[in-house]
Each structure stands twice: as structure tokens, then as C-alpha cells.
Amino acid sequence: MGPAVPTLESVERMIPKDHLWPVDEYWNFHAGGGSFKNLHVFTEALDARYGKAASAKDFTDNRN
């Protein structure tokens, strides 16, 4: 199992406001380990399927 993006409300509790968008090392800190130590694999797959997100809200709404 790989990373899963939580709701925006949960992300806002974990990530400082100045790091909510774009996805950066603060998001990756919560991503997991191994091949999923950052969100790039997950994000690239979802971008290919749904298109690139324009905000943290867009990212969390369209990925769940």
C-alpha cells in the first residue's frame, strides 16, 4: 500500500499554512517510507489520470 492524501482539514492540521501549496518537503515528511518516502510517484500517477491540481484543496478533493 502506498501513500494516501487525507482530507484538506487533516492536511491543514499537519502542514504549516505557508507550505500548503505546492506539495513540498513538509508534505513528504508525512508520506511514509521506502519507495513512498515522498509523494512524487503518487502525484505523477494522479496528475496523469486527473490533471494537475491547482491548490491544496484541489489536490485533496480530487484525490480521495
PDBQT receptor file of N, H, CA, C and O in Angstrom, charges set to zero:
ATOM      1  N   MET A   1       0.836  -1.165   0.000  1.00  0.00    +0.000 N 
ATOM      2  CA  MET A   1       0.000   0.000   0.000  1.00  0.00    +0.000 C 
ATOM      3  C   MET A   1       0.888   1.238   0.000  1.00  0.00    +0.000 C 
ATOM      4  O   MET A   1       1.919   1.265   0.672  1.00  0.00    +0.000 OA
ATOM      5  N   GLY A   2       0.499   2.243  -0.738  1.00  0.00    +0.000 N 
ATOM      6  H   GLY A   2      -0.339   2.221  -1.284  1.00  0.00    +0.000 HD
ATOM      7  CA  GLY A   2       1.278   3.467  -0.838  1.00  0.00    +0.000 C 
ATOM      8  C   GLY A   2       0.644   4.614  -0.088  1.00  0.00    +0.000 C 
ATOM      9  O   GLY A   2      -0.242   4.407   0.740  1.00  0.00    +0.000 OA
ATOM     10  N   PRO A   3       1.095   5.828  -0.375  1.00  0.00    +0.000 N 
ATOM     11  CA  PRO A   3       0.578   6.991   0.329  1.00  0.00    +0.000 C 
ATOM     12  C   PRO A   3      -0.867   7.274  -0.049  1.00  0.00    +0.000 C 
ATOM     13  O   PRO A   3      -1.322   6.917  -1.135  1.00  0.00    +0.000 OA
ATOM     14  N   ALA A   4      -1.561   7.904   0.844  1.00  0.00    +0.000 N 
ATOM     15  H   ALA A   4      -1.191   8.194   1.727  1.00  0.00    +0.000 HD
ATOM     16  CA  ALA A   4      -2.929   8.341   0.595  1.00  0.00    +0.000 C 
ATOM     17  C   ALA A   4      -3.054   9.762   1.104  1.00  0.00    +0.000 C 
ATOM     18  O   ALA A   4      -2.583  10.078   2.197  1.00  0.00    +0.000 OA
ATOM     19  N   VAL A   5      -3.677  10.611   0.329  1.00  0.00    +0.000 N 
ATOM     20  H   VAL A   5      -4.059  10.355  -0.559  1.00  0.00    +0.000 HD
ATOM     21  CA  VAL A   5      -3.832  12.005   0.709  1.00  0.00    +0.000 C 
ATOM     22  C   VAL A   5      -5.053  12.133   1.614  1.00  0.00    +0.000 C 
ATOM     23  O   VAL A   5      -6.153  11.737   1.229  1.00  0.00    +0.000 OA
ATOM     24  N   PRO A   6      -4.869  12.682   2.813  1.00  0.00    +0.000 N 
ATOM     25  CA  PRO A   6      -6.009  12.869   3.716  1.00  0.00    +0.000 C 
ATOM     26  C   PRO A   6      -6.872  14.050   3.279  1.00  0.00    +0.000 C 
ATOM     27  O   PRO A   6      -6.578  14.709   2.281  1.00  0.00    +0.000 OA
ATOM     28  N   THR A   7      -7.916  14.305   4.020  1.00  0.00    +0.000 N 
ATOM     29  H   THR A   7      -8.154  13.769   4.831  1.00  0.00    +0.000 HD
ATOM     30  CA  THR A   7      -8.787  15.452   3.730  1.00  0.00    +0.000 C 
ATOM     31  C   THR A   7      -8.005  16.746   3.918  1.00  0.00    +0.000 C 
ATOM     32  O   THR A   7      -6.970  16.769   4.583  1.00  0.00    +0.000 OA
ATOM     33  N   LEU A   8      -8.511  17.813   3.326  1.00  0.00    +0.000 N 
ATOM     34  H   LEU A   8      -9.352  17.793   2.785  1.00  0.00    +0.000 HD
ATOM     35  CA  LEU A   8      -7.867  19.112   3.461  1.00  0.00    +0.000 C 
ATOM     36  C   LEU A   8      -7.797  19.528   4.926  1.00  0.00    +0.000 C 
ATOM     37  O   LEU A   8      -6.795  20.097   5.357  1.00  0.00    +0.000 OA
ATOM     38  N   GLU A   9      -8.832  19.255   5.683  1.00  0.00    +0.000 N 
ATOM     39  H   GLU A   9      -9.646  18.793   5.332  1.00  0.00    +0.000 HD
ATOM     40  CA  GLU A   9      -8.843  19.614   7.100  1.00  0.00    +0.000 C 
ATOM     41  C   GLU A   9      -7.691  18.936   7.849  1.00  0.00    +0.000 C 
ATOM     42  O   GLU A   9      -7.053  19.560   8.697  1.00  0.00    +0.000 OA
ATOM     43  N   SER A  10      -7.427  17.683   7.545  1.00  0.00    +0.000 N 
ATOM     44  H   SER A  10      -7.945  17.176   6.856  1.00  0.00    +0.000 HD
ATOM     45  CA  SER A  10      -6.310  16.974   8.179  1.00  0.00    +0.000 C 
ATOM     46  C   SER A  10      -4.972  17.535   7.719  1.00  0.00    +0.000 C 
ATOM     47  O   SER A  10      -4.058  17.714   8.524  1.00  0.00    +0.000 OA
ATOM     48  N   VAL A  11      -4.860  17.806   6.444  1.00  0.00    +0.000 N 
ATOM     49  H   VAL A  11      -5.603  17.661   5.790  1.00  0.00    +0.000 HD
ATOM     50  CA  VAL A  11      -3.613  18.374   5.908  1.00  0.00    +0.000 C 
ATOM     51  C   VAL A  11      -3.327  19.710   6.585  1.00  0.00    +0.000 C 
ATOM     52  O   VAL A  11      -2.183  19.991   6.940  1.00  0.00    +0.000 OA
ATOM     53  N   GLU A  12      -4.355  20.533   6.765  1.00  0.00    +0.000 N 
ATOM     54  H   GLU A  12      -5.285  20.305   6.476  1.00  0.00    +0.000 HD
ATOM     55  CA  GLU A  12      -4.166  21.837   7.394  1.00  0.00    +0.000 C 
ATOM     56  C   GLU A  12      -3.699  21.724   8.845  1.00  0.00    +0.000 C 
ATOM     57  O   GLU A  12      -3.069  22.645   9.363  1.00  0.00    +0.000 OA
ATOM     58  N   ARG A  13      -3.999  20.612   9.498  1.00  0.00    +0.000 N 
ATOM     59  H   ARG A  13      -4.511  19.864   9.076  1.00  0.00    +0.000 HD
ATOM     60  CA  ARG A  13      -3.513  20.400  10.870  1.00  0.00    +0.000 C 
ATOM     61  C   ARG A  13      -2.056  19.921  10.889  1.00  0.00    +0.000 C 
ATOM     62  O   ARG A  13      -1.365  20.087  11.893  1.00  0.00    +0.000 OA
ATOM     63  N   MET A  14      -1.595  19.335   9.799  1.00  0.00    +0.000 N 
ATOM     64  H   MET A  14      -2.157  19.200   8.983  1.00  0.00    +0.000 HD
ATOM     65  CA  MET A  14      -0.236  18.785   9.742  1.00  0.00    +0.000 C 
ATOM     66  C   MET A  14       0.777  19.722   9.092  1.00  0.00    +0.000 C 
ATOM     67  O   MET A  14       1.950  19.736   9.466  1.00  0.00    +0.000 OA
ATOM     68  N   ILE A  15       0.316  20.504   8.118  1.00  0.00    +0.000 N 
ATOM     69  H   ILE A  15      -0.636  20.493   7.815  1.00  0.00    +0.000 HD
ATOM     70  CA  ILE A  15       1.219  21.291   7.276  1.00  0.00    +0.000 C 
ATOM     71  C   ILE A  15       1.049  22.779   7.592  1.00  0.00    +0.000 C 
ATOM     72  O   ILE A  15      -0.080  23.268   7.616  1.00  0.00    +0.000 OA
ATOM     73  N   PRO A  16       2.135  23.506   7.832  1.00  0.00    +0.000 N 
ATOM     74  CA  PRO A  16       2.020  24.951   8.056  1.00  0.00    +0.000 C 
ATOM     75  C   PRO A  16       1.381  25.646   6.847  1.00  0.00    +0.000 C 
ATOM     76  O   PRO A  16       1.575  25.225   5.707  1.00  0.00    +0.000 OA
ATOM     77  N   LYS A  17       0.627  26.701   7.107  1.00  0.00    +0.000 N 
ATOM     78  H   LYS A  17       0.469  27.043   8.033  1.00  0.00    +0.000 HD
ATOM     79  CA  LYS A  17      -0.085  27.405   6.029  1.00  0.00    +0.000 C 
ATOM     80  C   LYS A  17       0.832  27.819   4.879  1.00  0.00    +0.000 C 
ATOM     81  O   LYS A  17       0.434  27.763   3.715  1.00  0.00    +0.000 OA
ATOM     82  N   ASP A  18       2.047  28.232   5.198  1.00  0.00    +0.000 N 
ATOM     83  H   ASP A  18       2.371  28.278   6.143  1.00  0.00    +0.000 HD
ATOM     84  CA  ASP A  18       2.951  28.680   4.132  1.00  0.00    +0.000 C 
ATOM     85  C   ASP A  18       3.550  27.523   3.333  1.00  0.00    +0.000 C 
ATOM     86  O   ASP A  18       4.346  27.748   2.421  1.00  0.00    +0.000 OA
ATOM     87  N   HIS A  19       3.174  26.286   3.667  1.00  0.00    +0.000 N 
ATOM     88  H   HIS A  19       2.527  26.103   4.408  1.00  0.00    +0.000 HD
ATOM     89  CA  HIS A  19       3.649  25.117   2.917  1.00  0.00    +0.000 C 
ATOM     90  C   HIS A  19       2.486  24.271   2.386  1.00  0.00    +0.000 C 
ATOM     91  O   HIS A  19       2.691  23.137   1.953  1.00  0.00    +0.000 OA
ATOM     92  N   LEU A  20       1.271  24.819   2.420  1.00  0.00    +0.000 N 
ATOM     93  H   LEU A  20       1.104  25.740   2.772  1.00  0.00    +0.000 HD
ATOM     94  CA  LEU A  20       0.118  24.042   1.935  1.00  0.00    +0.000 C 
ATOM     95  C   LEU A  20       0.174  23.792   0.436  1.00  0.00    +0.000 C 
ATOM     96  O   LEU A  20      -0.293  22.756  -0.039  1.00  0.00    +0.000 OA
ATOM     97  N   TRP A  21       0.732  24.717  -0.303  1.00  0.00    +0.000 N 
ATOM     98  H   TRP A  21       1.111  25.559   0.082  1.00  0.00    +0.000 HD
ATOM     99  CA  TRP A  21       0.806  24.530  -1.758  1.00  0.00    +0.000 C 
ATOM    100  C   TRP A  21       1.997  25.277  -2.286  1.00  0.00    +0.000 C 
ATOM    101  O   TRP A  21       2.251  26.402  -1.857  1.00  0.00    +0.000 OA
ATOM    102  N   PRO A  22       2.736  24.698  -3.198  1.00  0.00    +0.000 N 
ATOM    103  CA  PRO A  22       2.615  23.344  -3.737  1.00  0.00    +0.000 C 
ATOM    104  C   PRO A  22       3.156  22.302  -2.756  1.00  0.00    +0.000 C 
ATOM    105  O   PRO A  22       3.729  22.635  -1.719  1.00  0.00    +0.000 OA
ATOM    106  N   VAL A  23       2.958  21.042  -3.112  1.00  0.00    +0.000 N 
ATOM    107  H   VAL A  23       2.493  20.771  -3.955  1.00  0.00    +0.000 HD
ATOM    108  CA  VAL A  23       3.474  19.930  -2.314  1.00  0.00    +0.000 C 
ATOM    109  C   VAL A  23       4.988  20.102  -2.195  1.00  0.00    +0.000 C 
ATOM    110  O   VAL A  23       5.679  20.321  -3.189  1.00  0.00    +0.000 OA
ATOM    111  N   ASP A  24       5.490  19.999  -0.968  1.00  0.00    +0.000 N 
ATOM    112  H   ASP A  24       4.928  19.821  -0.160  1.00  0.00    +0.000 HD
ATOM    113  CA  ASP A  24       6.929  20.172  -0.756  1.00  0.00    +0.000 C 
ATOM    114  C   ASP A  24       7.414  19.205   0.320  1.00  0.00    +0.000 C 
ATOM    115  O   ASP A  24       6.740  18.224   0.634  1.00  0.00    +0.000 OA
ATOM    116  N   GLU A  25       8.583  19.488   0.879  1.00  0.00    +0.000 N 
ATOM    117  H   GLU A  25       9.131  20.285   0.623  1.00  0.00    +0.000 HD
ATOM    118  CA  GLU A  25       9.180  18.580   1.855  1.00  0.00    +0.000 C 
ATOM    119  C   GLU A  25       8.317  18.418   3.106  1.00  0.00    +0.000 C 
ATOM    120  O   GLU A  25       8.425  17.396   3.784  1.00  0.00    +0.000 OA
ATOM    121  N   TYR A  26       7.477  19.374   3.428  1.00  0.00    +0.000 N 
ATOM    122  H   TYR A  26       7.389  20.204   2.877  1.00  0.00    +0.000 HD
ATOM    123  CA  TYR A  26       6.584  19.234   4.584  1.00  0.00    +0.000 C 
ATOM    124  C   TYR A  26       5.551  18.142   4.329  1.00  0.00    +0.000 C 
ATOM    125  O   TYR A  26       5.248  17.351   5.222  1.00  0.00    +0.000 OA
ATOM    126  N   TRP A  27       5.018  18.097   3.133  1.00  0.00    +0.000 N 
ATOM    127  H   TRP A  27       5.264  18.739   2.407  1.00  0.00    +0.000 HD
ATOM    128  CA  TRP A  27       4.088  17.024   2.764  1.00  0.00    +0.000 C 
ATOM    129  C   TRP A  27       4.831  15.693   2.775  1.00  0.00    +0.000 C 
ATOM    130  O   TRP A  27       4.326  14.695   3.290  1.00  0.00    +0.000 OA
ATOM    131  N   ASN A  28       6.022  15.685   2.207  1.00  0.00    +0.000 N 
ATOM    132  H   ASN A  28       6.432  16.495   1.788  1.00  0.00    +0.000 HD
ATOM    133  CA  ASN A  28       6.787  14.445   2.102  1.00  0.00    +0.000 C 
ATOM    134  C   ASN A  28       7.163  13.868   3.465  1.00  0.00    +0.000 C 
ATOM    135  O   ASN A  28       7.319  12.654   3.597  1.00  0.00    +0.000 OA
ATOM    136  N   PHE A  29       7.309  14.719   4.475  1.00  0.00    +0.000 N 
ATOM    137  H   PHE A  29       7.182  15.705   4.368  1.00  0.00    +0.000 HD
ATOM    138  CA  PHE A  29       7.607  14.238   5.821  1.00  0.00    +0.000 C 
ATOM    139  C   PHE A  29       6.538  13.258   6.291  1.00  0.00    +0.000 C 
ATOM    140  O   PHE A  29       6.832  12.334   7.050  1.00  0.00    +0.000 OA
ATOM    141  N   HIS A  30       5.299  13.455   5.845  1.00  0.00    +0.000 N 
ATOM    142  H   HIS A  30       5.060  14.205   5.229  1.00  0.00    +0.000 HD
ATOM    143  CA  HIS A  30       4.173  12.617   6.253  1.00  0.00    +0.000 C 
ATOM    144  C   HIS A  30       3.846  11.522   5.234  1.00  0.00    +0.000 C 
ATOM    145  O   HIS A  30       2.854  10.811   5.394  1.00  0.00    +0.000 OA
ATOM    146  N   ALA A  31       4.657  11.381   4.201  1.00  0.00    +0.000 N 
ATOM    147  H   ALA A  31       5.463  11.958   4.071  1.00  0.00    +0.000 HD
ATOM    148  CA  ALA A  31       4.329  10.474   3.100  1.00  0.00    +0.000 C 
ATOM    149  C   ALA A  31       4.526   8.997   3.424  1.00  0.00    +0.000 C 
ATOM    150  O   ALA A  31       3.768   8.169   2.918  1.00  0.00    +0.000 OA
ATOM    151  N   GLY A  32       5.477   8.640   4.219  1.00  0.00    +0.000 N 
ATOM    152  H   GLY A  32       6.093   9.312   4.630  1.00  0.00    +0.000 HD
ATOM    153  CA  GLY A  32       5.722   7.232   4.502  1.00  0.00    +0.000 C 
ATOM    154  C   GLY A  32       7.183   6.893   4.317  1.00  0.00    +0.000 C 
ATOM    155  O   GLY A  32       8.051   7.751   4.480  1.00  0.00    +0.000 OA
ATOM    156  N   GLY A  33       7.460   5.646   3.976  1.00  0.00    +0.000 N 
ATOM    157  H   GLY A  33       6.755   4.949   3.844  1.00  0.00    +0.000 HD
ATOM    158  CA  GLY A  33       8.840   5.215   3.830  1.00  0.00    +0.000 C 
ATOM    159  C   GLY A  33       9.039   4.379   2.584  1.00  0.00    +0.000 C 
ATOM    160  O   GLY A  33       8.120   4.210   1.783  1.00  0.00    +0.000 OA
ATOM    161  N   GLY A  34      10.226   3.865   2.426  1.00  0.00    +0.000 N 
ATOM    162  H   GLY A  34      10.973   4.002   3.077  1.00  0.00    +0.000 HD
ATOM    163  CA  GLY A  34      10.552   3.036   1.272  1.00  0.00    +0.000 C 
ATOM    164  C   GLY A  34      10.392   3.794  -0.032  1.00  0.00    +0.000 C 
ATOM    165  O   GLY A  34      10.805   4.949  -0.141  1.00  0.00    +0.000 OA
ATOM    166  N   SER A  35       9.791   3.144  -1.023  1.00  0.00    +0.000 N 
ATOM    167  H   SER A  35       9.455   2.206  -0.935  1.00  0.00    +0.000 HD
ATOM    168  CA  SER A  35       9.610   3.794  -2.326  1.00  0.00    +0.000 C 
ATOM    169  C   SER A  35       8.573   4.907  -2.274  1.00  0.00    +0.000 C 
ATOM    170  O   SER A  35       8.409   5.650  -3.241  1.00  0.00    +0.000 OA
ATOM    171  N   PHE A  36       7.870   5.027  -1.144  1.00  0.00    +0.000 N 
ATOM    172  H   PHE A  36       8.003   4.423  -0.358  1.00  0.00    +0.000 HD
ATOM    173  CA  PHE A  36       6.870   6.080  -0.986  1.00  0.00    +0.000 C 
ATOM    174  C   PHE A  36       7.318   7.127   0.027  1.00  0.00    +0.000 C 
ATOM    175  O   PHE A  36       6.494   7.708   0.733  1.00  0.00    +0.000 OA
ATOM    176  N   LYS A  37       8.634   7.368   0.099  1.00  0.00    +0.000 N 
ATOM    177  H   LYS A  37       9.304   6.895  -0.474  1.00  0.00    +0.000 HD
ATOM    178  CA  LYS A  37       9.139   8.340   1.059  1.00  0.00    +0.000 C 
ATOM    179  C   LYS A  37       8.813   9.775   0.668  1.00  0.00    +0.000 C 
ATOM    180  O   LYS A  37       9.024  10.702   1.451  1.00  0.00    +0.000 OA
ATOM    181  N   ASN A  38       8.303   9.955  -0.531  1.00  0.00    +0.000 N 
ATOM    182  H   ASN A  38       8.131   9.202  -1.167  1.00  0.00    +0.000 HD
ATOM    183  CA  ASN A  38       7.764  11.252  -0.939  1.00  0.00    +0.000 C 
ATOM    184  C   ASN A  38       6.558  10.995  -1.838  1.00  0.00    +0.000 C 
ATOM    185  O   ASN A  38       6.294   9.856  -2.225  1.00  0.00    +0.000 OA
ATOM    186  N   LEU A  39       5.849  12.032  -2.158  1.00  0.00    +0.000 N 
ATOM    187  H   LEU A  39       6.063  12.957  -1.843  1.00  0.00    +0.000 HD
ATOM    188  CA  LEU A  39       4.593  11.861  -2.898  1.00  0.00    +0.000 C 
ATOM    189  C   LEU A  39       4.753  11.873  -4.416  1.00  0.00    +0.000 C 
ATOM    190  O   LEU A  39       3.749  11.797  -5.125  1.00  0.00    +0.000 OA
ATOM    191  N   HIS A  40       5.975  11.966  -4.944  1.00  0.00    +0.000 N 
ATOM    192  H   HIS A  40       6.791  12.027  -4.368  1.00  0.00    +0.000 HD
ATOM    193  CA  HIS A  40       6.111  12.147  -6.391  1.00  0.00    +0.000 C 
ATOM    194  C   HIS A  40       5.524  10.989  -7.203  1.00  0.00    +0.000 C 
ATOM    195  O   HIS A  40       4.893  11.239  -8.230  1.00  0.00    +0.000 OA
ATOM    196  N   VAL A  41       5.703   9.763  -6.793  1.00  0.00    +0.000 N 
ATOM    197  H   VAL A  41       6.215   9.560  -5.959  1.00  0.00    +0.000 HD
ATOM    198  CA  VAL A  41       5.150   8.620  -7.544  1.00  0.00    +0.000 C 
ATOM    199  C   VAL A  41       3.628   8.694  -7.545  1.00  0.00    +0.000 C 
ATOM    200  O   VAL A  41       2.985   8.521  -8.580  1.00  0.00    +0.000 OA
ATOM    201  N   PHE A  42       3.073   8.949  -6.387  1.00  0.00    +0.000 N 
ATOM    202  H   PHE A  42       3.596   9.089  -5.546  1.00  0.00    +0.000 HD
ATOM    203  CA  PHE A  42       1.627   9.067  -6.223  1.00  0.00    +0.000 C 
ATOM    204  C   PHE A  42       1.081  10.253  -7.024  1.00  0.00    +0.000 C 
ATOM    205  O   PHE A  42       0.108  10.117  -7.765  1.00  0.00    +0.000 OA
ATOM    206  N   THR A  43       1.715  11.408  -6.866  1.00  0.00    +0.000 N 
ATOM    207  H   THR A  43       2.506  11.519  -6.264  1.00  0.00    +0.000 HD
ATOM    208  CA  THR A  43       1.253  12.622  -7.532  1.00  0.00    +0.000 C 
ATOM    209  C   THR A  43       1.338  12.494  -9.049  1.00  0.00    +0.000 C 
ATOM    210  O   THR A  43       0.415  12.904  -9.754  1.00  0.00    +0.000 OA
ATOM    211  N   GLU A  44       2.423  11.935  -9.558  1.00  0.00    +0.000 N 
ATOM    212  H   GLU A  44       3.172  11.602  -8.986  1.00  0.00    +0.000 HD
ATOM    213  CA  GLU A  44       2.569  11.775 -11.014  1.00  0.00    +0.000 C 
ATOM    214  C   GLU A  44       1.469  10.890 -11.583  1.00  0.00    +0.000 C 
ATOM    215  O   GLU A  44       0.926  11.188 -12.647  1.00  0.00    +0.000 OA
ATOM    216  N   ALA A  45       1.138   9.820 -10.899  1.00  0.00    +0.000 N 
ATOM    217  H   ALA A  45       1.579   9.578 -10.034  1.00  0.00    +0.000 HD
ATOM    218  CA  ALA A  45       0.076   8.929 -11.368  1.00  0.00    +0.000 C 
ATOM    219  C   ALA A  45      -1.276   9.634 -11.353  1.00  0.00    +0.000 C 
ATOM    220  O   ALA A  45      -2.052   9.513 -12.301  1.00  0.00    +0.000 OA
ATOM    221  N   LEU A  46      -1.555  10.356 -10.298  1.00  0.00    +0.000 N 
ATOM    222  H   LEU A  46      -0.925  10.454  -9.528  1.00  0.00    +0.000 HD
ATOM    223  CA  LEU A  46      -2.832  11.056 -10.218  1.00  0.00    +0.000 C 
ATOM    224  C   LEU A  46      -2.910  12.219 -11.198  1.00  0.00    +0.000 C 
ATOM    225  O   LEU A  46      -3.967  12.474 -11.775  1.00  0.00    +0.000 OA
ATOM    226  N   ASP A  47      -1.798  12.927 -11.391  1.00  0.00    +0.000 N 
ATOM    227  H   ASP A  47      -0.940  12.720 -10.923  1.00  0.00    +0.000 HD
ATOM    228  CA  ASP A  47      -1.778  14.003 -12.388  1.00  0.00    +0.000 C 
ATOM    229  C   ASP A  47      -2.074  13.454 -13.776  1.00  0.00    +0.000 C 
ATOM    230  O   ASP A  47      -2.793  14.083 -14.552  1.00  0.00    +0.000 OA
ATOM    231  N   ALA A  48      -1.526  12.288 -14.093  1.00  0.00    +0.000 N 
ATOM    232  H   ALA A  48      -0.942  11.777 -13.463  1.00  0.00    +0.000 HD
ATOM    233  CA  ALA A  48      -1.768  11.671 -15.399  1.00  0.00    +0.000 C 
ATOM    234  C   ALA A  48      -3.244  11.296 -15.567  1.00  0.00    +0.000 C 
ATOM    235  O   ALA A  48      -3.789  11.365 -16.669  1.00  0.00    +0.000 OA
ATOM    236  N   ARG A  49      -3.869  10.905 -14.479  1.00  0.00    +0.000 N 
ATOM    237  H   ARG A  49      -3.426  10.849 -13.584  1.00  0.00    +0.000 HD
ATOM    238  CA  ARG A  49      -5.273  10.481 -14.553  1.00  0.00    +0.000 C 
ATOM    239  C   ARG A  49      -6.254  11.657 -14.490  1.00  0.00    +0.000 C 
ATOM    240  O   ARG A  49      -7.210  11.713 -15.264  1.00  0.00    +0.000 OA
ATOM    241  N   TYR A  50      -6.011  12.608 -13.556  1.00  0.00    +0.000 N 
ATOM    242  H   TYR A  50      -5.234  12.563 -12.927  1.00  0.00    +0.000 HD
ATOM    243  CA  TYR A  50      -6.972  13.684 -13.306  1.00  0.00    +0.000 C 
ATOM    244  C   TYR A  50      -6.522  15.063 -13.760  1.00  0.00    +0.000 C 
ATOM    245  O   TYR A  50      -7.322  15.999 -13.763  1.00  0.00    +0.000 OA
ATOM    246  N   GLY A  51      -5.257  15.209 -14.143  1.00  0.00    +0.000 N 
ATOM    247  H   GLY A  51      -4.607  14.448 -14.141  1.00  0.00    +0.000 HD
ATOM    248  CA  GLY A  51      -4.708  16.521 -14.447  1.00  0.00    +0.000 C 
ATOM    249  C   GLY A  51      -4.067  17.114 -13.202  1.00  0.00    +0.000 C 
ATOM    250  O   GLY A  51      -4.330  16.668 -12.085  1.00  0.00    +0.000 OA
ATOM    251  N   LYS A  52      -3.233  18.111 -13.399  1.00  0.00    +0.000 N 
ATOM    252  H   LYS A  52      -3.020  18.474 -14.307  1.00  0.00    +0.000 HD
ATOM    253  CA  LYS A  52      -2.519  18.717 -12.272  1.00  0.00    +0.000 C 
ATOM    254  C   LYS A  52      -3.469  19.513 -11.390  1.00  0.00    +0.000 C 
ATOM    255  O   LYS A  52      -4.340  20.234 -11.878  1.00  0.00    +0.000 OA
ATOM    256  N   ALA A  53      -3.286  19.369 -10.086  1.00  0.00    +0.000 N 
ATOM    257  H   ALA A  53      -2.578  18.784  -9.690  1.00  0.00    +0.000 HD
ATOM    258  CA  ALA A  53      -4.065  20.145  -9.126  1.00  0.00    +0.000 C 
ATOM    259  C   ALA A  53      -3.530  21.573  -9.094  1.00  0.00    +0.000 C 
ATOM    260  O   ALA A  53      -2.344  21.808  -9.323  1.00  0.00    +0.000 OA
ATOM    261  N   ALA A  54      -4.421  22.525  -8.806  1.00  0.00    +0.000 N 
ATOM    262  H   ALA A  54      -5.385  22.335  -8.620  1.00  0.00    +0.000 HD
ATOM    263  CA  ALA A  54      -4.041  23.934  -8.773  1.00  0.00    +0.000 C 
ATOM    264  C   ALA A  54      -3.913  24.482  -7.359  1.00  0.00    +0.000 C 
ATOM    265  O   ALA A  54      -3.462  25.612  -7.170  1.00  0.00    +0.000 OA
ATOM    266  N   SER A  55      -4.308  23.688  -6.359  1.00  0.00    +0.000 N 
ATOM    267  H   SER A  55      -4.674  22.770  -6.513  1.00  0.00    +0.000 HD
ATOM    268  CA  SER A  55      -4.260  24.141  -4.969  1.00  0.00    +0.000 C 
ATOM    269  C   SER A  55      -4.308  22.928  -4.046  1.00  0.00    +0.000 C 
ATOM    270  O   SER A  55      -4.555  21.807  -4.491  1.00  0.00    +0.000 OA
ATOM    271  N   ALA A  56      -4.069  23.161  -2.762  1.00  0.00    +0.000 N 
ATOM    272  H   ALA A  56      -3.868  24.071  -2.401  1.00  0.00    +0.000 HD
ATOM    273  CA  ALA A  56      -4.173  22.074  -1.791  1.00  0.00    +0.000 C 
ATOM    274  C   ALA A  56      -5.605  21.535  -1.749  1.00  0.00    +0.000 C 
ATOM    275  O   ALA A  56      -5.810  20.327  -1.631  1.00  0.00    +0.000 OA
ATOM    276  N   LYS A  57      -6.591  22.423  -1.845  1.00  0.00    +0.000 N 
ATOM    277  H   LYS A  57      -6.424  23.405  -1.941  1.00  0.00    +0.000 HD
ATOM    278  CA  LYS A  57      -7.988  21.984  -1.848  1.00  0.00    +0.000 C 
ATOM    279  C   LYS A  57      -8.257  21.105  -3.067  1.00  0.00    +0.000 C 
ATOM    280  O   LYS A  57      -8.853  20.035  -2.944  1.00  0.00    +0.000 OA
ATOM    281  N   ASP A  58      -7.828  21.547  -4.215  1.00  0.00    +0.000 N 
ATOM    282  H   ASP A  58      -7.344  22.416  -4.315  1.00  0.00    +0.000 HD
ATOM    283  CA  ASP A  58      -7.990  20.776  -5.446  1.00  0.00    +0.000 C 
ATOM    284  C   ASP A  58      -7.281  19.426  -5.326  1.00  0.00    +0.000 C 
ATOM    285  O   ASP A  58      -7.834  18.400  -5.722  1.00  0.00    +0.000 OA
ATOM    286  N   PHE A  59      -6.080  19.420  -4.793  1.00  0.00    +0.000 N 
ATOM    287  H   PHE A  59      -5.630  20.253  -4.472  1.00  0.00    +0.000 HD
ATOM    288  CA  PHE A  59      -5.300  18.198  -4.643  1.00  0.00    +0.000 C 
ATOM    289  C   PHE A  59      -6.011  17.191  -3.740  1.00  0.00    +0.000 C 
ATOM    290  O   PHE A  59      -6.103  16.011  -4.077  1.00  0.00    +0.000 OA
ATOM    291  N   THR A  60      -6.507  17.649  -2.608  1.00  0.00    +0.000 N 
ATOM    292  H   THR A  60      -6.432  18.608  -2.334  1.00  0.00    +0.000 HD
ATOM    293  CA  THR A  60      -7.162  16.735  -1.663  1.00  0.00    +0.000 C 
ATOM    294  C   THR A  60      -8.559  16.345  -2.119  1.00  0.00    +0.000 C 
ATOM    295  O   THR A  60      -8.962  15.198  -1.925  1.00  0.00    +0.000 OA
ATOM    296  N   ASP A  61      -9.304  17.253  -2.714  1.00  0.00    +0.000 N 
ATOM    297  H   ASP A  61      -8.977  18.185  -2.871  1.00  0.00    +0.000 HD
ATOM    298  CA  ASP A  61     -10.665  16.943  -3.173  1.00  0.00    +0.000 C 
ATOM    299  C   ASP A  61     -10.676  15.930  -4.296  1.00  0.00    +0.000 C 
ATOM    300  O   ASP A  61     -11.517  15.031  -4.311  1.00  0.00    +0.000 OA
ATOM    301  N   ASN A  62      -9.764  16.057  -5.231  1.00  0.00    +0.000 N 
ATOM    302  H   ASN A  62      -9.080  16.787  -5.219  1.00  0.00    +0.000 HD
ATOM    303  CA  ASN A  62      -9.776  15.201  -6.419  1.00  0.00    +0.000 C 
ATOM    304  C   ASN A  62      -9.033  13.894  -6.245  1.00  0.00    +0.000 C 
ATOM    305  O   ASN A  62      -9.097  13.032  -7.123  1.00  0.00    +0.000 OA
ATOM    306  N   ARG A  63      -8.334  13.723  -5.142  1.00  0.00    +0.000 N 
ATOM    307  H   ARG A  63      -8.283  14.422  -4.430  1.00  0.00    +0.000 HD
ATOM    308  CA  ARG A  63      -7.538  12.523  -4.968  1.00  0.00    +0.000 C 
ATOM    309  C   ARG A  63      -8.183  11.514  -4.038  1.00  0.00    +0.000 C 
ATOM    310  O   ARG A  63      -7.660  10.411  -3.883  1.00  0.00    +0.000 OA
ATOM    311  N   ASN A  64      -9.292  11.850  -3.419  1.00  0.00    +0.000 N 
ATOM    312  H   ASN A  64      -9.717  12.746  -3.544  1.00  0.00    +0.000 HD
ATOM    313  CA  ASN A  64      -9.938  10.941  -2.472  1.00  0.00    +0.000 C 
ATOM    314  C   ASN A  64     -11.112  10.235  -3.102  1.00  0.00    +0.000 C 
ATOM    315  O   ASN A  64     -11.774   9.431  -2.446  1.00  0.00    +0.000 OA
TER     316      ASN A  64
